């Protein structure tokens, strides 16, 4: 299938549907059986839903909120909204009522499409308070009374009552341009309310066109994607939905993370879009399983990892016997591991958070091609990805085609190209701070090597990105901790980690009173391991945790030897914590909390 440059996502979808016709596009498991919908069936439902939305008054530029688990209806709704020239607003199913209300009010959405009854009940509590929302379409019976503020409509009723004109819709969709906004994706809050990133059709097409060139050496025919990351995340939205469409591939919707292992053997995916946390979990599971079996299997597994890693990093180091043994392990150990992933896997594409190089080498040594990429929601989101023929695990790969990157004087990675957003929705000041002279300021520090591979070396912004790719603002949490009587200073730690831990400096006055009341002796350095002191400070930390989301809670903490100060270089002259200095000083203690 020859590559071509489309004007919009909707034009691309309808052309692919016309060409691929009765071939299956989506697969969903119902009543224990996988059921498929063809390209033609999906296109017909897109046209019907678009006609229903148009009848409800949705027009070009209107925002429509989408609240759903990953399923074919998600794709149908997303495409129907965009086909009208309207703007899709994906939201997480884990959002609270205040989260939904903020997005409804900020986006000014006129309509919403909701999936299951529990989601409808939560979402409609926010919808009742929103001024602009008029209509809500529920994929399933909502289980709530008709709202006085929002008119409820059934999904199937909308499809059945619509009289679509597919030719007219295709013509209308063809009028959508690459620079038109396709969706608003709200980033995780980093100390304030989430910001709506305006992603235009061209940004997603740019990502998919570039990714197509990357995976082309792996084969463009008979591809199947297993979708399990939230489609409300820019990463899955682009790489897990629109990339398979542009490739003419199948999309299998996983039943959930708990059934992912079974779904992989059933769907037999060729490409999976994943996050580092999944790799870490799978590595732990595989390693523990092999350790339990012990004996020859454990020895062969260890040899497989050793030879596989050496073959990747220094192929010349393998002698004849090693090469023969490595070939034998291909047919035995590696084949068995590959079967656990369905047996057809061509690439595991990792993004959303940094991947530890040793985790990458672990899977690559087992014969599973793992490609780490890099990007941000503000860039559609993919900026770079490792090529399958020559991955470098310590890097995030080479730039996508038609993407410019330069390194600023302070080391910050700047990005320019069609992939860069036009700005944040209704937030000109944030846009001005992020995009300057056409360059997206990523907030990451890095370098480009002589072969064009991008390496991330540090973060300019004091934002923690955990191992699942969620953003957390440490300043907010540290500020709340420091408000407690027992705590003078605090630093939160947890980049690339499953949860947050903290470094606590007790308040000097409070500590003096506590020492006297408990008959203790010594200074802070002597008392930092005292269990009674830990218990007292834990009470303060627990009070703060009650005010934080699960993502922000401090799970464990350690006590500093001394206060952060200008004298010990742990604070700047303007009294800001030098995080890199504190990290270097206490890294072993903080790492020991995990």
C-alpha positions as CSV (number, residue, x, y, z in Angstrom):
1,X,0.0,0.0,0.0
2,X,1.7,3.2,-1.2
3,X,2.1,5.9,1.4
4,X,0.3,9.1,0.7
5,X,-0.1,12.5,2.4
6,X,-3.7,13.0,3.6
7,X,-5.4,16.3,4.4
8,X,-7.0,15.1,7.6
9,X,-7.5,12.0,9.8
10,X,-11.1,11.7,8.6
11,X,-10.1,11.7,4.9
12,X,-7.5,9.1,5.7
13,X,-10.0,6.9,7.5
14,X,-12.7,7.0,4.8
15,X,-10.2,6.2,2.1
16,X,-8.8,3.3,4.0
17,X,-12.3,2.0,4.7
18,X,-13.3,2.2,1.1
19,X,-10.1,0.3,0.1
20,X,-10.2,-2.4,2.8
21,X,-13.9,-2.9,2.9
22,X,-14.9,-6.2,4.4
23,X,-11.6,-6.9,6.1
24,X,-11.9,-6.8,9.9
25,X,-10.8,-3.6,11.6
26,X,-11.7,-4.1,15.3
27,X,-12.0,-7.1,17.6
28,X,-13.7,-7.1,21.0
29,X,-14.4,-10.0,23.4
30,X,-18.0,-10.5,24.3
31,X,-19.4,-13.6,26.2
32,X,-16.0,-15.2,25.9
33,X,-15.7,-14.9,22.2
34,X,-13.9,-12.4,20.0
35,X,-16.2,-10.5,17.7
36,X,-15.1,-8.4,14.8
37,X,-16.3,-5.4,12.9
38,X,-15.2,-4.7,9.3
39,X,-13.9,-1.4,7.9
40,X,-17.2,-1.0,6.1
41,X,-19.3,-1.6,9.3
42,X,-17.2,0.9,11.3
43,X,-17.4,3.5,8.5
44,X,-21.2,3.0,8.4
45,X,-21.5,3.6,12.1
46,X,-19.3,6.6,12.0
47,X,-21.5,8.1,9.3
48,X,-24.7,7.3,11.3
49,X,-23.3,8.8,14.6
50,X,-22.0,11.8,12.7
51,X,-25.5,12.4,11.3
52,X,-27.0,12.0,14.7
53,X,-24.6,14.5,16.2
54,X,-25.3,16.9,13.4
55,X,-29.0,16.6,14.1
56,X,-28.3,17.5,17.7
57,X,-26.6,20.7,16.5
58,X,-22.9,19.8,16.7
59,X,-21.1,21.9,14.1
60,X,-17.5,22.5,13.0
61,X,-15.3,23.7,15.9
62,X,-17.7,22.5,18.6
63,X,-16.2,20.4,21.4
64,X,-17.6,16.9,22.2
65,X,-16.3,15.1,25.4
66,X,-15.6,11.4,25.1
67,X,-15.7,9.3,28.2
68,X,-15.2,5.6,27.6
69,X,-13.0,2.5,28.0
70,X,-11.1,1.2,25.0
71,X,-13.7,-0.3,22.6
72,X,-14.9,0.0,19.0
73,X,-17.4,2.7,20.0
74,X,-14.5,4.8,21.1
75,X,-13.1,4.8,17.6
76,X,-16.5,5.3,16.1
77,X,-17.2,8.3,18.3
78,X,-13.8,9.9,17.8
79,X,-14.1,9.6,14.0
80,X,-17.7,10.8,13.9
81,X,-16.9,13.9,15.9
82,X,-13.9,14.8,13.7
83,X,-15.8,14.0,10.5
84,X,-18.0,17.0,11.3
85,X,-15.0,19.2,11.8
86,X,-15.8,19.2,15.5
87,X,-13.2,18.7,18.2
88,X,-12.9,15.5,20.2
89,X,-12.2,15.9,23.9
90,X,-11.0,12.5,25.3
91,X,-11.1,12.1,29.1
92,X,-9.8,9.5,31.5
93,X,-12.4,7.1,33.0
94,X,-10.7,7.5,36.4
95,X,-11.5,11.2,36.6
96,X,-13.5,12.5,39.5
97,X,-16.5,14.8,39.3
98,X,-14.4,18.0,39.8
99,X,-12.0,16.8,37.0
100,X,-14.9,16.3,34.6
101,X,-16.4,19.6,35.6
102,X,-13.1,21.5,34.9
103,X,-12.8,20.0,31.5
104,X,-16.5,20.6,30.6
105,X,-16.2,24.3,31.7
106,X,-12.8,24.9,30.2
107,X,-13.6,23.2,26.8
108,X,-17.1,24.6,26.6
109,X,-18.2,21.2,25.3
110,X,-21.7,21.2,23.7
111,X,-22.1,17.4,23.8
112,X,-20.7,14.3,25.4
113,X,-20.5,10.6,24.6
114,X,-20.3,8.2,27.6
115,X,-20.0,4.5,27.8
116,X,-20.9,2.4,30.9
117,X,-23.4,3.0,33.6
118,X,-20.8,3.7,36.4
119,X,-19.1,6.3,34.2
120,X,-22.4,7.9,33.3
121,X,-23.3,8.3,36.9
122,X,-20.0,10.0,37.8
123,X,-19.8,12.1,34.7
124,X,-23.4,13.3,34.8
125,X,-22.9,14.7,38.3
126,X,-20.5,17.1,36.7
127,X,-22.6,17.5,33.6
128,X,-25.5,18.8,35.6
129,X,-23.3,21.7,36.8
130,X,-21.8,22.6,33.4
131,X,-23.3,25.6,31.6
132,X,-22.6,24.7,28.0
133,X,-23.3,21.0,27.8
134,X,-26.7,20.3,26.1
135,X,-26.6,16.7,25.0
136,X,-25.1,13.4,26.3
137,X,-25.2,10.1,24.3
138,X,-24.8,7.0,26.5
139,X,-23.5,3.8,24.9
140,X,-25.2,1.8,27.5
141,X,-28.3,2.4,29.7
142,X,-27.3,5.3,31.9
143,X,-29.2,4.1,35.0
144,X,-29.9,7.7,36.0
145,X,-32.9,9.9,35.8
146,X,-33.2,12.4,32.9
147,X,-31.2,15.5,33.7
148,X,-33.0,18.9,33.7
149,X,-29.8,20.4,32.2
150,X,-28.6,17.7,29.9
151,X,-30.7,15.8,27.3
152,X,-29.8,12.1,27.3
153,X,-29.8,10.0,24.1
154,X,-29.2,6.3,23.7
155,X,-26.3,5.2,21.4
156,X,-28.2,2.6,19.5
157,X,-31.2,4.9,19.1
158,X,-29.0,7.5,17.6
159,X,-27.5,5.1,15.1
160,X,-30.9,3.6,14.2
161,X,-32.7,6.9,13.7
162,X,-29.9,8.6,11.7
163,X,-30.2,8.9,7.9
164,X,-26.5,9.1,6.9
165,X,-25.3,10.4,3.6
166,X,-21.9,8.8,3.4
167,X,-20.9,10.6,0.2
168,X,-21.8,14.0,1.7
169,X,-19.9,13.1,4.9
170,X,-16.8,12.1,3.0
171,X,-17.0,15.3,1.1
172,X,-17.4,17.2,4.4
173,X,-14.5,15.3,6.0
174,X,-12.3,16.0,3.0
175,X,-12.8,19.7,3.7
176,X,-11.1,19.3,7.1
177,X,-7.5,20.5,6.8
178,X,-4.3,19.4,8.5
179,X,-4.1,22.6,10.5
180,X,-7.6,22.2,11.9
181,X,-7.8,21.0,15.6
182,X,-8.7,17.3,15.8
183,X,-8.8,17.0,19.6
184,X,-8.1,18.5,23.0
185,X,-6.1,16.3,25.2
186,X,-5.8,17.4,28.8
187,X,-2.5,16.9,30.4
188,X,-2.1,15.7,34.0
189,X,-2.1,18.6,36.4
190,X,1.4,19.6,37.5
191,X,0.5,22.0,40.3
192,X,-2.6,23.4,38.8
193,X,-5.6,22.5,36.7
194,X,-5.0,20.3,33.7
195,X,-4.3,22.2,30.4
196,X,-6.0,21.3,27.1
197,X,-3.4,20.6,24.5
198,X,-4.8,21.5,21.0
199,X,-3.7,18.7,18.7
200,X,-4.3,19.3,15.0
201,X,-4.9,16.7,12.3
202,X,-1.5,17.4,10.9
203,X,0.3,16.6,14.1
204,X,-1.2,13.1,14.4
205,X,-0.7,12.5,10.7
206,X,2.9,13.7,10.9
207,X,3.4,11.2,13.8
208,X,1.8,8.3,11.9
209,X,3.5,9.0,8.6
210,X,6.9,9.1,10.4
211,X,6.1,6.0,12.5
212,X,5.1,4.2,9.3
213,X,8.6,4.7,7.9
214,X,10.1,3.4,11.1
215,X,8.1,0.1,11.1
216,X,8.2,-0.4,7.4
217,X,11.3,-2.7,7.6
218,X,9.2,-5.0,9.9
219,X,6.5,-5.5,7.3
220,X,3.4,-3.4,6.6
221,X,1.0,-6.3,5.9
222,X,-1.1,-8.4,8.3
223,X,-0.4,-6.2,11.3
224,X,-2.5,-6.5,14.5
225,X,-2.3,-4.1,17.4
226,X,-3.5,-5.0,21.0
227,X,-4.9,-1.8,22.5
228,X,-4.8,-1.6,26.3
229,X,-3.4,1.8,27.3
230,X,-6.1,4.4,27.8
231,X,-7.1,6.0,24.4
232,X,-7.5,9.3,26.3
233,X,-3.7,9.4,26.5
234,X,-2.1,11.0,23.4
235,X,0.3,8.1,23.1
236,X,-2.3,5.4,22.7
237,X,-4.6,7.8,20.7
238,X,-2.0,8.3,18.1
239,X,0.1,5.1,18.1
240,X,-2.6,2.7,19.2
241,X,-5.5,4.0,17.1
242,X,-4.4,6.1,14.2
243,X,-1.2,4.3,13.4
244,X,-3.0,1.0,12.8
245,X,-5.6,2.8,10.7
246,X,-2.9,4.3,8.5
247,X,-1.3,0.8,8.2
248,X,-4.6,-0.9,7.5
249,X,-4.0,-3.1,10.5
250,X,-6.4,-4.8,13.0
251,X,-7.1,-3.3,16.4
252,X,-7.8,-5.8,19.2
253,X,-9.2,-4.2,22.4
254,X,-7.7,-5.9,25.5
255,X,-10.1,-6.8,28.3
256,X,-7.9,-5.1,30.9
257,X,-4.4,-5.4,32.4
258,X,-5.3,-8.4,34.5
259,X,-6.2,-10.4,31.3
260,X,-3.5,-9.0,29.1
261,X,-1.3,-12.2,29.1
262,X,-4.3,-14.2,27.9
263,X,-5.3,-11.6,25.4
264,X,-1.8,-11.6,23.9
265,X,-1.9,-15.3,23.2
266,X,-5.3,-14.9,21.6
267,X,-4.8,-11.7,19.5
268,X,-1.3,-12.6,18.5
269,X,-0.3,-9.0,18.0
270,X,2.5,-7.9,15.7
271,X,2.9,-4.5,17.4
272,X,2.2,-3.4,20.9
273,X,2.3,0.2,22.3
274,X,3.4,-0.2,25.9
275,X,4.8,1.8,28.9
276,X,8.0,0.9,30.9
277,X,6.0,-0.2,34.0
278,X,4.6,-3.1,32.0
279,X,8.0,-4.3,31.0
280,X,9.2,-4.1,34.6
281,X,6.3,-6.2,35.8
282,X,6.8,-8.7,33.0
283,X,10.5,-9.0,33.7
284,X,9.8,-9.6,37.4
285,X,7.2,-12.2,36.6
286,X,9.4,-14.1,34.1
287,X,12.4,-14.0,36.4
288,X,10.5,-15.3,39.4
289,X,8.9,-18.1,37.3
290,X,12.3,-19.2,36.0
291,X,13.8,-19.1,39.5
292,X,11.0,-21.3,40.8
293,X,11.7,-23.9,38.0
294,X,15.4,-23.8,38.6
295,X,17.8,-26.4,37.3
296,X,18.6,-26.5,33.6
297,X,15.9,-24.1,32.6
298,X,17.3,-21.4,34.9
299,X,20.8,-22.0,33.5
300,X,19.6,-21.8,29.9
301,X,17.6,-18.7,30.6
302,X,20.7,-17.0,32.2
303,X,22.8,-18.0,29.2
304,X,20.2,-16.7,26.8
305,X,20.3,-13.3,28.5
306,X,24.1,-13.2,28.5
307,X,24.6,-14.2,24.9
308,X,21.6,-12.1,23.7
309,X,22.9,-9.0,25.4
310,X,26.5,-9.5,24.1
311,X,25.2,-10.1,20.6
312,X,23.4,-6.7,20.8
313,X,26.2,-4.7,22.4
314,X,29.3,-6.4,21.0
315,X,28.6,-9.0,18.3
316,X,32.2,-9.6,17.7
317,X,32.7,-11.0,21.2
318,X,30.8,-14.2,20.3
319,X,33.0,-17.1,19.2
320,X,31.8,-20.0,17.1
321,X,30.5,-22.0,20.0
322,X,28.7,-19.0,21.5
323,X,27.0,-18.4,18.1
324,X,25.9,-22.0,17.8
325,X,24.5,-22.0,21.3
326,X,22.8,-18.6,20.7
327,X,21.1,-20.1,17.6
328,X,20.0,-23.1,19.7
329,X,18.5,-20.7,22.3
330,X,16.6,-19.0,19.5
331,X,14.7,-22.2,18.8
332,X,14.2,-23.1,22.4
333,X,14.2,-20.4,25.2
334,X,13.4,-17.4,23.0
335,X,10.7,-19.2,21.1
336,X,8.9,-20.1,24.3
337,X,9.1,-16.5,25.6
338,X,7.8,-15.2,22.3
339,X,4.8,-17.5,22.5
340,X,3.7,-15.8,25.7
341,X,3.3,-12.6,23.5
342,X,1.4,-14.4,20.8
343,X,4.3,-15.6,18.7
344,X,4.0,-12.9,16.0
345,X,5.4,-9.9,17.7
346,X,7.4,-7.6,15.4
347,X,7.9,-4.7,17.8
348,X,7.2,-3.5,21.4
349,X,7.2,0.3,21.3
350,X,7.8,1.8,24.7
351,X,6.9,5.4,25.5
352,X,5.2,7.6,28.1
353,X,8.0,7.4,30.6
354,X,11.8,6.7,30.5
355,X,12.8,3.0,30.0
356,X,15.8,1.7,32.0
357,X,18.4,0.4,29.5
358,X,18.8,-2.9,31.4
359,X,15.1,-3.6,31.0
360,X,15.4,-2.9,27.3
361,X,18.4,-5.3,27.0
362,X,16.6,-7.9,29.0
363,X,13.7,-8.2,26.5
364,X,15.8,-7.7,23.4
365,X,18.1,-10.5,24.6
366,X,15.0,-12.7,24.7
367,X,14.2,-12.0,21.1
368,X,11.5,-9.4,21.7
369,X,12.3,-6.3,19.6
370,X,11.8,-3.4,22.0
371,X,11.9,0.2,20.6
372,X,12.0,3.1,23.1
373,X,10.6,6.4,21.9
374,X,10.1,9.9,23.2
375,X,7.6,12.6,23.0
376,X,5.1,14.9,24.7
377,X,1.4,15.5,24.4
378,X,2.3,18.9,22.9
379,X,4.0,17.1,20.0
380,X,1.3,14.8,18.9
381,X,3.0,13.1,21.0
382,X,6.0,11.3,19.2
383,X,9.2,13.1,18.6
384,X,11.7,10.2,18.2
385,X,11.9,6.4,18.3
386,X,14.6,3.8,18.0
387,X,14.8,2.1,14.6
388,X,14.2,-1.6,14.7
389,X,17.4,-2.5,12.8
390,X,19.7,-0.6,15.1
391,X,18.2,0.3,18.5
392,X,20.3,2.0,21.2
393,X,18.8,1.3,24.6
394,X,20.4,4.3,26.4
395,X,18.7,6.6,23.8
396,X,15.2,7.4,22.8
397,X,16.1,6.9,19.1
398,X,16.2,9.0,16.0
399,X,13.9,11.8,15.1
400,X,10.7,11.1,13.1
401,X,10.8,12.3,9.5
402,X,10.2,16.1,9.0
403,X,11.1,16.8,12.7
404,X,13.7,19.4,13.8
405,X,15.4,19.3,17.1
406,X,18.1,21.6,18.5
407,X,19.8,21.8,21.8
408,X,19.5,25.1,23.6
409,X,22.5,26.7,25.4
410,X,21.3,25.4,28.7
411,X,20.9,21.9,27.2
412,X,17.1,21.9,26.8
413,X,15.7,20.0,23.9
414,X,13.7,22.2,21.5
415,X,11.4,20.8,18.8
416,X,10.0,22.3,15.7
417,X,7.8,20.9,12.9
418,X,4.2,20.1,12.0
419,X,3.9,17.9,15.1
420,X,4.1,20.9,17.5
421,X,0.7,22.0,18.9
422,X,-0.6,25.5,18.1
423,X,-1.0,26.1,21.8
424,X,-3.0,25.3,24.9
425,X,-6.7,25.8,24.8
426,X,-7.7,29.2,26.2
427,X,-4.3,29.7,27.9
428,X,-2.1,32.1,26.0
429,X,0.3,32.7,28.8
430,X,1.1,29.0,29.2
431,X,1.5,28.8,25.4
432,X,3.9,31.7,25.3
433,X,6.0,30.0,28.0
434,X,6.1,26.7,26.1
435,X,6.4,27.7,22.4
436,X,8.9,30.5,21.5
437,X,9.7,31.4,17.9
438,X,8.0,28.2,16.7
439,X,10.2,26.0,19.0
440,X,8.5,23.7,21.6
441,X,10.5,23.9,24.8
442,X,10.3,20.3,26.2
443,X,11.7,20.9,29.6
444,X,14.0,18.0,29.1
445,X,17.8,18.2,28.9
446,X,19.6,16.0,26.3
447,X,22.0,15.7,23.4
448,X,22.1,14.4,19.9
449,X,24.9,12.0,19.1
450,X,26.8,11.8,15.9
451,X,24.3,9.4,14.4
452,X,21.3,11.5,15.2
453,X,20.2,9.5,18.3
454,X,18.6,11.6,21.0
455,X,19.6,10.9,24.6
456,X,17.7,12.4,27.6
457,X,20.2,13.2,30.3
458,X,18.1,15.3,32.8
459,X,14.9,17.3,33.3
460,X,14.9,21.0,33.3
461,X,11.5,21.3,34.8
462,X,11.0,20.1,38.4
463,X,8.3,17.7,37.3
464,X,8.4,14.0,38.4
465,X,7.4,11.5,35.8
466,X,6.6,8.2,37.4
467,X,7.1,4.8,35.8
468,X,3.6,4.9,34.3
469,X,4.2,8.3,32.6
470,X,2.1,10.3,35.0
471,X,3.3,13.9,35.8
472,X,3.5,15.0,39.4
473,X,4.4,18.4,40.8
474,X,6.8,18.0,43.7
475,X,6.6,21.6,44.7
476,X,3.0,21.4,45.7
477,X,3.5,18.3,47.9
478,X,6.6,19.8,49.4
479,X,4.8,23.0,50.2
480,X,2.0,21.1,52.0
481,X,4.5,19.1,54.0
482,X,6.4,22.2,55.1
483,X,3.1,23.7,56.4
484,X,3.0,21.0,59.1
485,X,4.4,22.0,62.5
486,X,6.8,19.1,62.6
487,X,8.4,19.7,59.2
488,X,10.7,22.6,58.2
489,X,11.7,21.3,54.7
490,X,10.9,18.4,52.4
491,X,11.9,17.1,49.1
492,X,9.9,14.6,47.1
493,X,11.6,11.8,45.0
494,X,10.2,9.4,42.5
495,X,11.2,10.0,38.9
496,X,10.7,6.7,36.9
497,X,9.5,5.1,40.2
498,X,6.2,3.4,41.0
499,X,5.4,5.8,43.8
500,X,6.7,8.8,45.7
501,X,9.0,8.9,48.7
502,X,10.2,11.8,50.7
503,X,13.2,13.4,52.4
504,X,12.2,15.2,55.6
505,X,13.9,18.0,57.6
506,X,12.2,18.3,61.0
507,X,11.4,21.7,62.3
508,X,14.2,22.8,64.7
509,X,11.9,24.3,67.3
510,X,9.5,21.4,67.2
511,X,12.3,18.9,67.4
512,X,13.8,20.6,70.4
513,X,10.5,20.4,72.2
514,X,10.0,16.7,71.2
515,X,13.6,15.8,72.4
516,X,12.9,17.4,75.8
517,X,9.5,15.8,76.1
518,X,10.8,12.3,75.3
519,X,14.1,12.5,77.2
520,X,16.2,12.0,74.1
521,X,19.8,13.1,73.5
522,X,21.9,14.1,70.5
523,X,21.4,16.2,67.4
524,X,19.5,15.5,64.2
525,X,22.2,13.3,62.7
526,X,22.0,11.1,65.9
527,X,18.2,11.0,66.1
528,X,17.4,10.4,62.4
529,X,17.1,6.7,62.9
530,X,15.1,6.9,66.1
531,X,11.8,5.0,65.6
532,X,9.9,7.3,67.9
533,X,10.9,10.3,65.8
534,X,9.9,8.5,62.6
535,X,6.5,7.7,64.2
536,X,5.9,11.4,65.1
537,X,6.9,12.6,61.6
538,X,4.8,9.8,60.0
539,X,1.8,11.3,61.8
540,X,2.4,14.6,60.0
541,X,3.0,13.0,56.7
542,X,-0.2,11.0,57.0
543,X,-2.1,14.2,57.6
544,X,-0.8,15.6,54.4
545,X,-1.5,12.3,52.5
546,X,-5.2,12.6,53.3
547,X,-5.3,15.8,51.2
548,X,-3.4,14.3,48.3
549,X,-4.5,12.0,45.4
550,X,-3.1,8.4,45.3
551,X,-0.6,9.6,42.7
552,X,0.8,12.2,45.0
553,X,0.9,10.4,48.4
554,X,4.3,9.9,50.1
555,X,4.6,6.1,50.7
556,X,7.8,6.2,52.8
557,X,10.3,8.8,53.9
558,X,13.7,9.2,55.4
559,X,15.1,12.0,57.6
560,X,17.9,14.3,56.4
561,X,21.2,14.7,58.3
562,X,20.8,18.5,58.4
563,X,18.7,21.3,57.0
564,X,19.0,22.3,53.4
565,X,21.1,25.5,53.3
566,X,23.1,27.8,51.1
567,X,26.2,26.8,53.1
568,X,25.9,23.1,52.2
569,X,25.0,24.0,48.6
570,X,21.6,22.3,49.0
571,X,19.9,25.7,48.4
572,X,20.4,28.5,45.9
573,X,21.0,32.1,47.0
574,X,17.3,32.6,46.3
575,X,16.5,29.8,48.7
576,X,15.4,27.2,46.1
577,X,16.3,23.6,46.7
578,X,19.1,22.4,44.5
579,X,17.5,19.1,43.7
580,X,20.5,17.5,41.9
581,X,22.7,18.3,44.9
582,X,20.2,16.8,47.4
583,X,19.7,13.8,45.2
584,X,23.4,13.1,45.0
585,X,23.7,13.5,48.8
586,X,20.8,11.2,49.7
587,X,20.4,9.0,46.6
588,X,21.3,5.8,48.4
589,X,18.9,6.5,51.3
590,X,16.1,7.4,48.9
591,X,16.6,4.5,46.6
592,X,16.6,2.2,49.7
593,X,13.0,3.2,50.4
594,X,11.9,1.2,47.3
